[in-house]
């Protein structure tokens, strides 16, 4: 797979449309985690330094094709400007009058941000013609395209898939870096190769588990999805998260792991709480003996030790999904223990986007303690499933 990079584009004095991933969590107008904005800065800065007129486009949340002030990118424009050390002009629409005026006013080395792409129904439309019509308007704002929104490359959206087919294009630094890391996790992987999966639902990770069972040496399962595995082994899981409809599938995974000699490691103890709350009364109980009226909200101390031991000799580790309800301090210890085990391991360690990346920052762990923190949870998982990602395919030559 060969993608052109920024070095292959002559951008001086030209208008460059950059598809970035600026989908940050907001509390009102306050950005609670600016990790994705920071990750997009190097590519934008490079274009600025080379004298391009930079037009940034991105989505935020799910406004579903309608204008909704709650999902405005305006606070993002302000934060991006602070991080770049220069003003970022903000267009109050995506391809309308404001966008056209804002973009036409740009001088070399200046930056503008368009309003939320998903305000436009054409961005996510399943109808190729509707999507194509919007893509043509978006492409009309620029002369060149740089795809740098790794968190969205698994979507067949206008800004990710159709626009690069209309303009000379290249991959931004963030996308290039992410793809290099994912190659290491799929092609020339150093062993032992250990994957830690958490998060709420098994159903979100079916494809990736199926594919990883053919590649990894060990698979550690925590978080809400672990209870479906424990139930599949015949254990009582009380009121813990459970996906009944996935039990057969999970039994299949357990059998396949055994046949392939993959060590599949489940929690041996959990923090079982009386209710789902930050200050819920809870006890450490064996994972095979969760009381019927309680729910597991984190992995227990023995599991933390077990998981750390299973990570200690790893040479490659991919971690996606928290081990418990890390947003509640009382139930963040499992996630913290796994993160620390990755930091301590002498391995190539990848934190796979989404909640795991947010947890690392929330728990105050050093980001440089990991080899790579991905900006795209869903995109990383689909790549590891072996799927073709539309946004990457569109950037290939």
C-alpha positions as CSV (number, residue, x, y, z in Angstrom):
1,X,0.0,0.0,0.0
2,X,1.6,3.3,-1.0
3,X,0.3,6.6,0.0
4,X,1.8,10.0,-1.0
5,X,2.9,12.1,2.0
6,X,3.1,15.8,2.5
7,X,6.6,15.8,1.0
8,X,5.1,14.8,-2.3
9,X,2.8,17.8,-2.5
10,X,3.9,21.3,-3.6
11,X,1.7,23.4,-1.3
12,X,3.2,26.9,-1.4
13,X,0.6,29.5,-2.3
14,X,-2.1,26.8,-2.8
15,X,-5.3,26.1,-0.9
16,X,-5.1,22.8,0.9
17,X,-8.1,21.1,2.4
18,X,-7.1,19.1,5.5
19,X,-9.5,16.5,6.8
20,X,-8.6,16.3,10.5
21,X,-10.1,14.4,13.4
22,X,-11.2,17.1,15.9
23,X,-14.0,15.1,17.5
24,X,-13.3,16.0,21.1
25,X,-15.5,15.6,24.2
26,X,-17.3,18.9,25.2
27,X,-18.9,19.9,28.4
28,X,-21.0,22.8,27.1
29,X,-18.4,24.8,25.3
30,X,-15.5,23.5,27.4
31,X,-13.2,20.9,25.7
32,X,-12.6,18.2,28.4
33,X,-9.8,16.4,26.5
34,X,-7.9,18.1,23.6
35,X,-5.8,15.1,22.7
36,X,-7.2,14.9,19.1
37,X,-6.6,18.6,18.5
38,X,-3.0,18.3,19.7
39,X,-2.5,15.2,17.4
40,X,-3.7,17.2,14.4
41,X,-1.3,20.2,15.0
42,X,1.9,18.9,13.4
43,X,0.4,18.3,9.9
44,X,-1.3,21.7,10.0
45,X,1.8,23.4,11.2
46,X,3.9,21.8,8.4
47,X,1.5,23.1,5.8
48,X,1.5,26.6,7.4
49,X,5.3,26.6,7.4
50,X,5.4,25.7,3.7
51,X,3.2,28.6,2.8
52,X,-0.1,26.9,2.2
53,X,-3.5,28.4,2.7
54,X,-4.9,25.8,5.1
55,X,-8.6,24.9,5.2
56,X,-9.4,22.4,8.0
57,X,-12.6,20.4,8.0
58,X,-13.8,17.9,10.7
59,X,-16.8,16.5,12.4
60,X,-18.0,16.6,16.0
61,X,-20.5,14.3,17.6
62,X,-23.6,13.1,15.7
63,X,-25.8,16.0,14.7
64,X,-27.2,13.8,11.9
65,X,-27.3,16.2,9.0
66,X,-28.8,19.1,10.9
67,X,-27.4,22.3,12.4
68,X,-27.2,21.9,16.1
69,X,-25.2,24.6,18.1
70,X,-24.4,21.9,20.7
71,X,-22.0,20.3,18.1
72,X,-20.4,23.5,16.8
73,X,-16.7,23.4,16.2
74,X,-16.2,27.0,17.3
75,X,-14.6,26.1,20.7
76,X,-12.2,23.8,18.7
77,X,-11.2,26.7,16.4
78,X,-10.2,28.7,19.5
79,X,-8.2,25.9,21.0
80,X,-6.6,25.0,17.6
81,X,-5.5,28.7,17.4
82,X,-4.0,28.6,20.8
83,X,-2.0,25.4,20.0
84,X,-0.8,26.8,16.6
85,X,0.0,30.2,18.1
86,X,-2.0,32.0,15.4
87,X,-5.6,33.0,14.7
88,X,-7.8,30.4,13.1
89,X,-10.6,31.9,11.0
90,X,-13.9,30.1,11.6
91,X,-16.6,29.6,8.9
92,X,-20.1,29.4,10.4
93,X,-21.1,26.9,7.7
94,X,-19.5,24.1,5.7
95,X,-19.8,24.9,2.0
96,X,-22.0,28.0,2.2
97,X,-21.4,31.7,1.9
98,X,-19.4,32.0,5.1
99,X,-17.1,29.1,4.1
100,X,-16.5,30.6,0.6
101,X,-15.8,34.1,2.0
102,X,-13.5,32.8,4.8
103,X,-11.5,30.6,2.5
104,X,-11.1,33.3,-0.2
105,X,-9.8,35.7,2.5
106,X,-6.9,33.4,3.4
107,X,-3.3,34.5,2.8
108,X,-0.4,32.1,2.6
109,X,0.4,30.5,6.0
110,X,-3.1,31.2,7.3
111,X,-5.6,28.7,8.7
112,X,-9.4,28.4,8.6
113,X,-11.7,25.9,10.1
114,X,-15.1,25.0,8.6
115,X,-18.1,24.3,10.7
116,X,-19.1,20.7,11.5
117,X,-19.1,18.5,8.4
118,X,-22.0,16.5,9.8
119,X,-24.3,19.5,9.7
120,X,-24.5,18.6,6.0
121,X,-26.6,15.5,5.2
122,X,-24.3,14.8,2.2
123,X,-21.4,14.0,4.4
124,X,-22.7,10.7,5.8
125,X,-25.3,9.9,3.0
126,X,-25.4,6.3,1.8
127,X,-26.5,7.7,-1.6
128,X,-23.4,8.0,-3.7
129,X,-25.0,10.9,-5.8
130,X,-26.0,12.9,-2.7
131,X,-22.6,12.3,-1.1
132,X,-20.8,13.1,-4.4
133,X,-22.7,16.4,-4.8
134,X,-21.6,17.6,-1.3
135,X,-18.0,16.3,-1.9
136,X,-17.8,18.4,-5.1
137,X,-18.7,21.6,-3.2
138,X,-16.2,20.7,-0.5
139,X,-13.5,20.0,-3.0
140,X,-14.3,23.3,-4.8
141,X,-12.9,25.2,-1.8
142,X,-9.4,23.9,-2.4
143,X,-6.8,22.7,-4.9
144,X,-5.2,19.9,-2.9
145,X,-6.4,17.4,-0.2
146,X,-4.6,16.0,2.8
147,X,-6.2,13.2,4.7
148,X,-5.2,13.3,8.3
149,X,-8.4,12.3,10.2
150,X,-7.4,8.8,11.2
151,X,-10.3,8.4,13.5
152,X,-12.7,8.7,10.6
153,X,-10.9,6.6,7.9
154,X,-13.1,3.6,8.4
155,X,-16.1,5.7,7.3
156,X,-17.3,6.0,3.7
157,X,-18.0,9.7,4.2
158,X,-17.8,12.5,1.6
159,X,-14.8,14.3,3.3
160,X,-12.9,11.0,3.8
161,X,-13.7,9.0,0.7
162,X,-15.1,11.1,-2.1
163,X,-13.1,14.3,-1.9
164,X,-9.6,12.7,-2.2
165,X,-10.9,11.2,-5.5
166,X,-11.5,14.7,-6.8
167,X,-8.3,16.5,-5.8
168,X,-4.5,15.6,-5.9
169,X,-4.1,14.1,-2.4
170,X,-1.7,12.9,0.2
171,X,-1.8,11.4,3.7
172,X,-1.0,13.6,6.6
173,X,1.6,12.8,9.2
174,X,-0.9,11.4,11.7
175,X,-2.4,8.9,9.2
176,X,1.1,7.8,8.1
177,X,2.2,7.2,11.7
178,X,-1.0,5.3,12.5
179,X,-0.7,3.0,9.5
180,X,3.0,2.3,10.3
181,X,2.0,1.2,13.8
182,X,-0.9,-0.9,12.6
183,X,1.4,-2.7,10.2
184,X,3.6,-3.6,13.1
185,X,0.6,-5.1,14.8
186,X,-0.5,-7.2,11.8
187,X,2.5,-8.0,9.7
188,X,6.0,-8.2,11.3
189,X,5.0,-8.5,14.9
190,X,7.6,-9.3,17.6
191,X,6.5,-12.1,20.0
192,X,5.1,-12.7,22.6
193,X,2.3,-10.7,21.2
194,X,-0.4,-9.9,23.9
195,X,-3.7,-8.1,23.3
196,X,-5.8,-6.7,26.1
197,X,-9.4,-6.0,25.3
198,X,-11.9,-4.2,27.6
199,X,-14.9,-1.9,27.3
200,X,-18.5,-2.6,27.6
201,X,-19.6,-4.8,24.7
202,X,-18.3,-8.0,23.1
203,X,-20.4,-7.2,20.1
204,X,-18.2,-4.2,19.2
205,X,-15.2,-6.4,19.1
206,X,-16.4,-9.7,17.5
207,X,-14.5,-9.2,14.2
208,X,-11.3,-8.1,15.9
209,X,-11.3,-11.1,18.4
210,X,-11.9,-13.5,15.5
211,X,-9.0,-12.1,13.6
212,X,-6.7,-11.7,16.6
213,X,-7.1,-15.3,17.6
214,X,-5.2,-16.2,14.4
215,X,-2.3,-13.8,15.3
216,X,-1.7,-13.4,19.1
217,X,-0.1,-15.5,21.8
218,X,-2.3,-14.2,24.6
219,X,-5.6,-12.4,24.8
220,X,-6.5,-10.8,28.1
221,X,-10.2,-9.8,28.5
222,X,-11.5,-7.3,31.1
223,X,-14.1,-4.6,31.3
224,X,-17.8,-5.2,30.8
225,X,-17.2,-7.7,28.0
226,X,-15.5,-10.1,30.4
227,X,-18.8,-11.0,32.1
228,X,-20.2,-12.5,28.8
229,X,-17.1,-14.7,28.7
230,X,-17.5,-15.7,32.3
231,X,-21.2,-16.5,31.7
232,X,-20.2,-18.5,28.6
233,X,-18.1,-20.7,30.9
234,X,-21.2,-21.3,33.1
235,X,-20.5,-18.8,35.9
236,X,-23.1,-16.5,37.7
237,X,-22.4,-12.9,36.8
238,X,-25.2,-11.2,38.9
239,X,-26.3,-7.9,37.5
240,X,-23.0,-7.3,35.6
241,X,-23.1,-6.2,31.9
242,X,-24.1,-9.2,29.9
243,X,-24.8,-9.8,26.2
244,X,-26.9,-12.9,26.2
245,X,-27.2,-13.0,22.4
246,X,-23.4,-13.3,22.2
247,X,-22.9,-16.3,24.4
248,X,-22.7,-18.9,21.5
249,X,-20.2,-16.7,19.7
250,X,-18.1,-16.4,22.8
251,X,-18.2,-20.1,23.5
252,X,-16.8,-20.5,19.9
253,X,-14.0,-18.1,20.7
254,X,-13.1,-20.0,23.9
255,X,-13.0,-23.3,21.9
256,X,-10.9,-21.7,19.1
257,X,-8.4,-20.2,21.5
258,X,-7.9,-23.6,23.0
259,X,-7.5,-25.3,19.6
260,X,-5.0,-22.7,18.4
261,X,-3.0,-22.7,21.7
262,X,-3.8,-19.0,22.4
263,X,-3.8,-18.3,26.1
264,X,-7.2,-16.5,26.8
265,X,-7.0,-14.9,30.2
266,X,-10.2,-13.8,32.1
267,X,-10.5,-12.0,35.4
268,X,-10.1,-14.2,38.5
269,X,-11.7,-11.6,40.9
270,X,-13.8,-8.5,40.5
271,X,-15.0,-5.5,42.4
272,X,-18.7,-6.4,42.9
273,X,-20.9,-3.3,43.7
274,X,-24.4,-3.1,45.0
275,X,-25.2,-0.4,42.4
276,X,-23.7,1.6,39.5
277,X,-22.5,4.7,41.3
278,X,-19.2,6.4,42.1
279,X,-19.5,5.7,45.8
280,X,-21.2,2.3,45.5
281,X,-20.6,-0.1,48.3
282,X,-18.5,-3.0,46.9
283,X,-16.4,-6.0,47.8
284,X,-13.7,-8.1,46.1
285,X,-15.2,-11.4,45.1
286,X,-14.0,-14.3,43.0
287,X,-15.0,-13.9,39.3
288,X,-16.7,-17.4,39.6
289,X,-18.8,-16.3,42.5
290,X,-20.4,-12.9,41.8
291,X,-23.4,-12.5,44.1
292,X,-26.7,-12.5,42.1
293,X,-27.7,-9.0,43.2
294,X,-24.3,-7.3,42.5
295,X,-22.5,-6.1,39.4
296,X,-18.9,-6.2,38.6
297,X,-17.5,-2.7,38.0
298,X,-13.7,-3.4,37.8
299,X,-11.2,-6.2,37.8
300,X,-9.9,-7.1,41.3
301,X,-6.4,-7.1,42.8
302,X,-5.5,-10.7,41.9
303,X,-6.6,-10.1,38.3
304,X,-4.5,-6.9,38.2
305,X,-1.4,-8.9,39.3
306,X,-2.3,-11.7,36.9
307,X,-2.7,-9.4,33.9
308,X,0.6,-7.6,34.8
309,X,2.4,-10.9,34.9
310,X,1.0,-11.9,31.5
311,X,2.2,-8.6,30.1
312,X,5.7,-8.6,31.7
313,X,7.5,-10.7,29.0
314,X,5.5,-9.3,26.0
315,X,7.4,-7.8,23.1
316,X,4.2,-6.4,21.4
317,X,1.1,-5.2,23.2
318,X,-2.2,-3.7,21.9
319,X,-4.7,-2.5,24.4
320,X,-8.2,-1.3,23.6
321,X,-10.9,-0.6,26.2
322,X,-10.9,0.1,29.9
323,X,-10.9,-2.7,32.6
324,X,-13.7,-1.1,34.6
325,X,-15.7,2.1,35.1
326,X,-12.6,4.2,35.2
327,X,-14.6,7.4,35.3
328,X,-15.4,6.5,39.0
329,X,-12.2,6.7,41.1
330,X,-13.2,3.7,43.1
331,X,-13.4,1.6,40.0
332,X,-10.4,3.0,38.0
333,X,-7.7,0.8,39.7
334,X,-7.9,-2.0,37.1
335,X,-7.5,0.2,34.1
336,X,-4.6,2.0,35.9
337,X,-2.9,-1.3,36.7
338,X,-3.0,-2.5,33.1
339,X,-1.7,0.9,31.8
340,X,1.1,0.7,34.3
341,X,2.0,-2.8,33.2
342,X,2.3,-1.5,29.6
343,X,4.5,1.3,30.8
344,X,6.7,-1.2,32.7
345,X,6.9,-3.8,29.9
346,X,9.9,-3.8,27.6
347,X,7.7,-3.9,24.6
348,X,6.2,-2.0,21.6
349,X,3.0,-0.8,23.3
350,X,0.0,0.6,21.5
351,X,-3.0,2.1,23.2
352,X,-5.9,1.8,20.8
353,X,-7.8,5.0,20.9
354,X,-11.2,5.9,22.3
355,X,-11.8,5.3,26.0
356,X,-8.4,3.8,26.6
357,X,-6.6,7.0,25.4
358,X,-9.0,9.1,27.5
359,X,-8.4,6.9,30.5
360,X,-4.6,7.3,30.2
361,X,-5.0,11.1,30.3
362,X,-7.7,11.1,33.0
363,X,-5.6,8.9,35.3
364,X,-2.6,11.2,34.8
365,X,-0.3,8.7,33.3
366,X,2.6,9.8,31.1
367,X,1.6,9.6,27.5
368,X,5.3,9.0,26.5
369,X,5.2,5.9,28.6
370,X,3.6,4.1,25.6
371,X,5.1,3.6,22.2
372,X,2.0,4.9,20.5
373,X,-1.4,6.2,21.6
374,X,-3.8,5.9,18.7
375,X,-6.3,8.6,17.8
376,X,-8.8,6.2,16.3
377,X,-10.4,3.4,18.3
378,X,-12.9,2.2,15.6
379,X,-10.5,2.7,12.8
380,X,-7.7,0.8,14.6
381,X,-10.1,-2.1,15.4
382,X,-11.4,-2.4,11.8
383,X,-7.8,-2.4,10.5
384,X,-6.9,-5.2,12.9
385,X,-10.0,-7.1,11.7
386,X,-8.4,-7.1,8.3
387,X,-11.1,-4.8,6.7
388,X,-10.3,-2.4,3.9
389,X,-10.8,1.2,5.3
390,X,-12.4,3.5,2.7
391,X,-10.4,6.6,3.8
392,X,-7.1,4.8,3.4
393,X,-8.1,3.2,0.1
394,X,-8.9,6.7,-1.2
395,X,-5.4,8.0,-0.3
396,X,-3.6,5.1,-2.0
397,X,-2.3,5.7,-5.5
